Amino acid sequence: MSIEKINKEKFIQWFVGFAEGNGSWNVNESNSSCSKVSFVINQKDPKVLYKIKSFFGFGTVNGPYYNKITNEPYYRYYVGNQKNTKVLIEALNGKLVFKKSMEKFEAYVNCYNKLPDVAVFANRVLLEKKKTFPSYSDGWLSGFIDAKGCFSGYVKKDWSNMSLNFSISQKGEKEIFDCLNKLIGGFLSFENKKHFRLEVRKFSDIQSLLDYLENYPLRSSKHISFVRFKKIRVRITVENFRWSRLGRRAQERLKKLVKAINVSIEK
């Protein structure tokens, strides 16, 4: 397999995970007819949406829009064209992991198949129903981390204790989060009676995750936090750096790194 084809497959795998974290499959349907289907991703980082648009060669990126509660800006990737919708369906078909994503995607495909032009020109798509689970052997998890993952940690003011934390959460989907727990390690909790949250703090588990993300890289601005996270891990765990943490300049550099990825510093 050529490098170009491998990179293309990796991007599609990443895109599936990212879409399941931040995407939305929408239909306009009544009785047995369908008038419109659309796919949307809302995201604070417009650059990653332009990467998706560039890869597929279609869709529009619009914004900024503003969150009604926080007033934070976000951008939107939108696909509503019938021809492009078919390409998108083919990219996602049979690769989704979450149950709720598959349900929405099935409704999306069924509605697409009911569109008048699709039925007339025999462009119907056969829905692939496969049971898929996260693994370290494809890019799905990387995409989902770009959508829902968080790199953080803790530093005591006197530098007597430092720790790193990776977390990821999603509403429902216990079966998949049990799988992620076995794959990544860490501990699983259920918060707000709706969301599962996986937290990873053990250095060996974190290292396995970092190794995976080297092979299947993050593609959003979260990659910057990931790079800083790696640097902090080196300074915590590698023996050659331990003595230098006692120096004022070294501590200042580390402090800047931890603040840059929202690491809390105890006062």
Rosetta blueprint (number, residue, H / E / L):
1 M L
2 S L
3 I H
4 E H
5 K H
6 I H
7 N H
8 K H
9 E H
10 K H
11 F H
12 I H
13 Q H
14 W H
15 F H
16 V H
17 G H
18 F H
19 A H
20 E H
21 G H
22 N H
23 G E
24 S E
25 W E
26 N E
27 V E
28 N E
29 E E
30 S E
31 N L
32 S L
33 S E
34 C E
35 S E
36 K E
37 V E
38 S E
39 F E
40 V E
41 I E
42 N E
43 Q E
44 K L
45 D L
46 P H
47 K H
48 V H
49 L H
50 Y H
51 K H
52 I H
53 K H
54 S H
55 F H
56 F H
57 G L
58 F L
59 G L
60 T E
61 V E
62 N E
63 G E
64 P E
65 Y E
66 Y E
67 N L
68 K L
69 I L
70 T L
71 N L
72 E L
73 P E
74 Y E
75 Y E
76 R E
77 Y E
78 Y E
79 V E
80 G L
81 N L
82 Q H
83 K H
84 N H
85 T H
86 K H
87 V H
88 L H
89 I H
90 E H
91 A H
92 L H
93 N L
94 G L
95 K L
96 L L
97 V L
98 F L
99 K H
100 K H
101 S H
102 M H
103 E H
104 K H
105 F H
106 E H
107 A H
108 Y H
109 V H
110 N H
111 C H
112 Y H
113 N H
114 K H
115 L L
116 P H
117 D H
118 V H
119 A H
120 V H
121 F L
122 A L
123 N L
124 R L
125 V L
126 L L
127 L L
128 E L
129 K L
130 K L
131 K L
132 T L
133 F L
134 P L
135 S L
136 Y L
137 S L
138 D L
139 G L
140 W H
141 L H
142 S H
143 G H
144 F H
145 I H
146 D H
147 A H
148 K H
149 G E
150 C E
151 F E
152 S E
153 G E
154 Y E
155 V E
156 K L
157 K L
158 D L
159 W L
160 S L
161 N L
162 M E
163 S E
164 L E
165 N E
166 F E
167 S E
168 I E
169 S E
170 Q E
171 K E
172 G L
173 E L
174 K H
175 E H
176 I H
177 F H
178 D H
179 C H
180 L H
181 N H
182 K H
183 L H
184 I H
185 G L
186 G L
187 F E
188 L E
189 S E
190 F E
191 E E
192 N L
193 K L
194 K L
195 H E
196 F E
197 R E
198 L E
199 E E
200 V E
201 R L
202 K L
203 F H
204 S H
205 D H
206 I H
207 Q H
208 S H
209 L H
210 L H
211 D H
212 Y H
213 L H
214 E H
215 N H
216 Y L
217 P L
218 L L
219 R L
220 S L
221 S L
222 K H
223 H H
224 I H
225 S H
226 F H
227 V H
228 R H
229 F H
230 K H
231 K H
232 I H
233 R H
234 V H
235 R H
236 I H
237 T H
238 V L
239 E H
240 N H
241 F H
242 R H
243 W H
244 S H
245 R H
246 L H
247 G L
248 R H
249 R H
250 A H
251 Q H
252 E H
253 R H
254 L H
255 K H
256 K H
257 L H
258 V H
259 K H
260 A H
261 I L
262 N L
263 V L
264 S E
265 I E
266 E L
267 K L
